[in-house]
Amino acid sequence: MTRLAPYAMLLLLGALISMPQSYGSSTVTLSSSCSYSSTARGAGIVGFSLSNSGNGPAADILITPYSFAGDSYGIAHSYNSLPPSNTLESNFSLGGFNEPGSYGLVFLVGYTQGTTSLFASFPCLINTTSNATAGLLRIENAQLSSGKLELSLINLYSKPVNATIYIGSPPFIRTGFGSKNFTANPSAYTNLSTSISYEPIQGLTNASFSVPIMVSYSYAGTHYSSLMNFIYGTSAQQSGTSILLYIAIVIVVLLALIGLSIARMKLKKGKKQEVRQNV
């Protein structure tokens, strides 16, 4: 597989567009699902379904699978159009699943809406064995707090686990790291945090993006992956900014009123002293 440069990986690990993205009166709302069937040891067919529940078509579609680490499998499928209320089915012959267990993938979907070129990335979790079990190290929660993405993971194993966490962020959503190695202590929570910010896209309003997060590790000869989608809403951030602005305005007004009251009190006190002196 071809490895992408760090910035290119961020570009390609984009955001699943999970709510209508408005360009004029037309919207494209994409969702996906995936499946896996083994063909050989460490390899198989990954099925990827892409649906459009919006009211406008997506055109010039290119679907490319990547690993969460940013490795390209070197294949892609192209389609002319995905009309509303339709689904595309793609099958990819992929390998590199050396240990039995679960693996996370990212499908990059490039497309155009009208004259605008867009992309979305869709996380996919596959199991290479029919009797796969869920790992005991998983992502419990992801939330936004004071401009930071706070991650909480729990390790239910009785031993420490060396793992890697990956964050798929498009270029207009910046995070402090794309991947990070860590050791999860036994029977304990691990808390990680990173900065996250949004750079507005011209013409794109009230958007909601899914930033894929995955923790990956090997334990007792089995590979495990745990996925979570953190929903990052641009309108929510804009609302938060507006609230902060309103709070700042209120504080300034209150300070001005307090200052005015103090000035009036001093003025009245000065007049009283002047009257007493004249008497």
N, C-alpha and C positions, 0 to 999 in steps of 0.2 A: 504494500500500500504506500501511497505517496503522502508524506507528512506535510501539512500546511505550516507556513510561517505563523508565529503567535498571533499577529494582528489578523492574518487571513483566517485563522481558526475562529476568531471572534466574529469576523464577518459572516462566515458560513454557518456558525452555530447561532442562527438568527432566532426570531421569535415566532412561535406559533400564533397566527392571527386567529384568535378564538372568538372574537366578536366582530360585528360588521364594521368594515373600514370604509368611510364615506368619501367618495370623490364625486361631487355633484349629487345626483339622485341615484347613482348606481353603487351597489355594495357587493363585495365578495366575502363570503364567510366560509373558511376552509376548516375541515376537521379530518382526522385520519384514524386508521387502525392498522394493525400489522399481525402477521402470523409467521410460523416457522415450521418447516418440515425437513428433517435430516436426510441427507443424501450420502454422506460419508463421515468418517470420524473428523470432527472439528469443522464440518462444512454442511451447508444446506441451502434451501430455498427460502428466502424471506419475502413474504407477500406484503405489499403495501397498498392500502386503499385510501384514496383521496376524494372527499366529497365537498361539494359546494352548495351550501344552503342559503346563499345570498340571492339577490335579484338581478345580478349582473354576471356576465361570463368572465372567466379567467382565460387568457390566451397565451400562446407561446410558452407552454409549460415545460419545464425541465426538472426532473426528479433525480437527485443524486444522493446515495447513501454515504454516510461518514461514521466513523467511530466517535465516541464522546471526546477522545483525546485529539481529534482533528485529523485523523488519518482517512484519506480518500480510498475507496475500494476501486477506483479507476473506471467505473461504469456509470452510465446515466441513461435515462429513458426520456424521450421528448414526445409531446402531444400538442396538437394545434389549438385545442380549446377544451374547456370544461364548463359547459353551460350550467345555469342554475338547476338545482334538484337533480344533479347527475353525479356519478361516481366513476373514477378511473381506477383500474386494477393493474398493478405492476408486480412482476416477480423478478427478484434479483438472486443470482447464485453467489453466495458470500461464504467466506471461510475465516480462519483465524481464531476459531473458538476452541482453543487447545485443551482447556479443561472443561469437563462437563459442568453444566450449571446455567446461570442466567447472565445475559449480556445486554447492555444498553447501546442503542444505535441512535443516530440522528439522520433524518431524511430532509435534505435541503430541497425546497421547492421554489424555483424561480418562475415568475410569471409576469404578465402585464395586465393592467386594468385600464382600459382606454389607452392613453398614451404614456401612462406611468409604469415604470418597471419596479416591481416589488419582489420580496422573497419572504419565505416563512420556513421555520424549521420545526420538525415534528419528532419528538422523542419516541422511541419504540423499545419495549422490553421483550426479549425473546428467551425461551427456555430450550436448551439443546437436548434435554432428556425429558422423557414423559413423566418420570417420577420426581421431578425437581421440587425441592422444598424451599420455602422462604428463609432467607438468612436472618440471623438474630442481631445483626447490626443494621439499623435502618434510620432513615430521616423521619423524625417525629413531627417537626414543625418548621415552617419558614414564614417569617413575617417582617414587615417593614417597620423600623423604629428609628426616628430621628435621622432619617436619611441613610440608614444602614440596613442591610439585609441580614437579619439574625437567623441563624440556623441552629436547630437543636437535634442531635442524634443520640440514640440510645444503643448501648452494647449490652445484650443480654447473655453473651457468652461469659464463661467463668475465667477466660484468659484475655489478655490484651490483644487487640487486632490492629494490624497495620493496614490502613486503607487510604484511598484517594477520593477526594470530592471534586466534582466537575460542575462548573456553572456555564451554561450556554447563553452568552449575551451578545445580541447584535450590536453593531457600531453605535447606534443611537441610544443604547442602554449600556452605560459603562459600569463595570464592577472592578473592585480592587484586585481580584485574581480570577483566572479562568479555571485553574486547577490547583489543588493543594494537598500534599501528603500530611497525614496525621496519624497518631496512635490513639485508639479508643480504649480507655481503661475498662477492666472487666466490671460488669454489673453496675454501670454508671452512665451518666449523661455526658456528652461532649458538646460544648457550645462554641460555635464559630461565627464570625461576623465579617462582613466586607462592605465597603461603601458601594452605593448604587445611585445612579443619576440618569436622567432622561434628557436627550437633546431633541427638541421638537422637529418633526418632519413637515415640511411645507405641504399644505393641503390635506394632511392627515389629522383628523380631530376625533376626540372622544374614543380613542383606541384602547384596546385592552390586549396586552401581550403576555404570553406564557413563557417565562424564562425556565428552561429545563434544568433540573438539578439532579445529579446522580452521585451516589456513593458506590464504589467498586472495591472488591477485595477478594482474596482467596483464603479459604479456611478448610483444613483437613482434606485437601485434594479437590475441592469444589469451588467454582467461581460464582460469586454472588454480586448482584447489582440491585440497587434500590433506587427507584425514580420518584421524583416529585416535581410538579409544575407550580412555580410561583407566579401568580397572576399579578402583573404590574400594569395598573391602569393609568394612562396619561391624564385623563380627566380628574382622577383622584388626586394626582400630584398637583395639577393646576388648581384644584379646589383648596388643597392644603396651602398652596402659596397665597391664594386669595385670602384665606382665613388669617394667615400670618400678617398679611398687609393690613387687614381690618383691625387686628389687635394692635399693630403698631400705630395706626391712626388714632385709635381710642386712647392709647397711652399718651401720645403727643397732645391730644385735646385735653386730657385730664391734667397733664403737667402744666399746660397753658392756663387752665382755669385756676389751678392752685397758685400759680405765679401771679395771676391777676388778683386773686383774693388777698394774697399777702401784700401786694402793692396797694390795694385799697385800704387795708388795715393800717399800713404805715402812713398813708396819706391822711386818714382820719385822725390818727394819733398826733401827727404833726400839726393839724389844724387846731386840735384841742389845746396843745401846748402854746400855740400862738395866741389863742383867745385868753388863756390864763395870764400870759405876759401883758397883754393890753389892759386887762382889768387891774 
